[in-house]
Amino acid sequence: MANKPTLAETHSGIKQIRQEAVDVQMTPKPTAMVPPSRQGKKMISGHFDKDVHRQLKMLALEKETSIQNLLSQALNALFERNDKPPIA
């Protein structure tokens, strides 16, 4: 029959487990590859009704442009109406 570990052995084992946990937490996570077109940019989003999405998509198709381009135009118009420079 195996003997129970001593208090010192138990403490040593717990110390080892804690150190391993710290090592895992401190290991840097691999960074995702960010395309050059998105470097230095931030995502801006909102939740809208599905009909808003559909209409925006249709407008982009009609204008032969992207939703992102339409949103940039809309943001610039908003900025200009509020006396801000159009930077989108």
Secondary structure, 3 states (H helix, E strand, C coil): CCCCCCHHHHHHHHHHHHHHHHHHHHCCCCCCCCCHHHCCCCCCCCCCCHHHHHHHHHHHHHHCCCHHHHHHHHHHHHHHHCCCCCCC
